[in-house]
Amino acid sequence: MKKYVLIGGSIATKGAIEGILSVDKSADITVICGEKRPLYSRPLISYALEKKTTDEKMFFHGEDYYEKKGVKAVYGVAEKVDPEEKVVIAEGKEYPYDELLVATGSKPFVPPIKGLESVTKKHTFYTMDDMLALRADLEKGGKVLIVGAGLIGMKCAEGVKEYTDDIVIADMAPRPLPAATTPEAGAIVQERLSSIIDFRLNAALDHFDGNKAVFGSGEEIEFDILVLALGVRPQVGLLKEIGAEVNRGIIVNEKMQTNLPHIYAAGDVVESYEAVGESKRLLQLFPSAYLGGKTAGKNMAGEECVFLTDIPMNATNLFGVRITSAGLFVGEKTEVTVGEDYRALYAEGGVIKGFILIGDSTRAGILTDFIRKKRPIGESDTKELLAGRDLSVYPADERRAALGGKYEI
């Protein structure tokens, strides 16, 4: 019986389990879970904080998911991989493998800010444990300063709003969601949320003096609770120390293989092929992690499978404002504004490279499909797609598949 070891209890691990079992029904699978809790949906932590879901429902397949799949779960930290002996060492024990997946994900980036140690209540916001610790402090109320206006910081603010109306978000960036918006779209998001969030943008944090943030401009902001949401960094150390090819993340090929025999990687920890820019890069997105894990799992089990259609994607709802984007914001821009809805397409050489929608997200799946398939598009087609109502741009025999809204490995 073939032995599979998966390091990390993430959505990439779920994809790998399902990929392996779709090929090898008798697989011997062991998952080494660094967070010491069953598989849960990390994007739900803001909803649990906001009380839109319960802690129990974060385990989106139940707390017995591993048992139902016949997977052995080890709740501990993987300390070392020995590629010669083909074993993983975790909590002092050895776990032999025939095929190994590393899906160690990322960890919050906490820069060495002067005076940070003097802050009495400080948090990151990335794991379920982070959410539980923050919620315990929020129950007592107070003013919250969130440093970071990216998706993590903005979703954290949405949850924090359940406990206090006194929220400040500070960032060096000129707009909220800088990685997922354009200047025009970011300005719309900021304007619509300015009555809820006190933004401090283009603001360079200099140091902390107790529970007071001091900025380079001289402005000082006092707070009761601090959340650092300054992005994440891939946890590459486990493979880097044994010779894996690493840039910002672990480098993998289209089969999610590393340069080390019988060792695969998937999820936030990898740099994989991004189809729009046709380059290797970090994407660190939920669907990318799942599909990358599933691709790895199938290949680990012996089925040839490639993943060459990954693209940057974001779809979120912030305080009732729907923001959806995909691809790259390069090339010629075509935009329309209808009421409170903003829609923009970016095209180059007659091919859609990216889009951003604020408000109505009708046909977002169709636009994403155009990007993935690099389908040529004319000026009239662009107008119809921006209007979000006409599929005549598809050949008749493709419309049914397009309307299905699914993309499977």
Buried (B, 14 or more C-beta within 10 A) or exposed (E): EBBBBBBBBBBBBBBBBBBBBBBBEEBBBBBBBBBEBBBBBBBBBBBBBBEEBEBEBBBBBEEEBBEEBEBEBBBBBBEEBEBEEBBBBBEEEEBBBBBBBBBBBBBBBEEEBEBBEEBEBBBBBBBBEBBEBBBEBBEEEBBBBBBBBBBBBBBBBBBBBEBBEBBBBBBBBEBBBBEBBBEBBBBBBBEBBEEBBBBBBEBEBBBBBEBBBBBEEEEEBEBBBBBBBBBBBBBBEBBEEBEBEBEEBBBBBBBBBBBBEEBBBBBBBBBBBBBBBEEBBBBBBBBBBBBBBBBBBBBBBEBEBBBEBBBBBBBBEBBEBBBBBBBBBEBEBBBEEEEEBBBBBBBEEBBBBBBBBBBBBBBBBBBBBBBBBBBEBEEEBBEBBBEBEBBEBBEEEBBEEBEEEEEEB
